[in-house]
């Protein structure tokens, strides 16, 4: 069960990093990490956020199933 929380925190942290990189790229009008469009950062960030939500819900589902 602790693995779900660890994966959720890591994916949420990666999502925040991607959002920050996308914002910096948008403000500076610069290609960070050779990514041409800022939207790509936010698409990746949303995927990581969905993974974090899935891990939290899976952990809650597993804990409730034990009762």
C-alpha positions in Angstrom: 0.0 0.0 0.0 2.9 2.3 0.7 4.0 1.9 -2.9 0.8 3.6 -4.2 1.6 6.6 -2.1 5.2 6.8 -3.2 4.2 6.5 -6.8 1.5 9.1 -6.3 3.9 11.6 -4.8 6.6 11.1 -7.4 4.1 11.5 -10.3 2.6 14.6 -8.7 6.1 16.1 -8.2 6.9 15.3 -11.9 3.6 17.0 -12.9 4.5 20.1 -11.0 8.0 20.2 -12.6 6.5 19.8 -16.1 4.0 22.7 -15.4 6.9 24.9 -14.2 9.0 24.1 -17.3 6.0 24.8 -19.5 5.4 28.1 -17.8 9.1 29.1 -18.1 9.1 28.1 -21.7 6.0 30.1 -22.3 7.4 33.3 -20.6 10.8 33.1 -22.1 9.7 32.0 -25.6 12.5 29.5 -25.6 12.7 25.8 -26.4 13.4 24.0 -23.2 14.6 20.4 -23.5 14.1 20.8 -27.3 10.3 20.9 -26.9 8.8 23.2 -29.5 5.3 23.8 -28.1 4.6 24.7 -24.5 1.4 22.6 -24.6 3.4 19.4 -24.7 4.6 20.1 -21.1 1.1 20.5 -19.9 -0.2 17.4 -21.7 2.6 15.4 -19.9 1.8 17.1 -16.6 -1.9 16.2 -16.9 -0.9 12.5 -17.5 1.2 12.5 -14.4 -1.6 14.1 -12.3 -4.0 11.4 -13.5 -1.5 8.7 -12.5 -1.3 10.3 -9.1 -5.0 10.4 -8.7 -5.3 6.8 -9.8 -2.7 5.7 -7.3 -4.5 7.5 -4.4 -7.9 6.0 -5.5 -6.4 2.5 -5.8 -4.9 2.7 -2.4 -8.2 3.8 -0.9 -10.0 1.0 -2.8 -7.6 -1.6 -1.4 -7.9 -0.3 2.1 -11.7 -0.3 2.0 -11.8 -3.8 0.5 -9.9 -5.2 3.6 -12.8 -4.1 5.9 
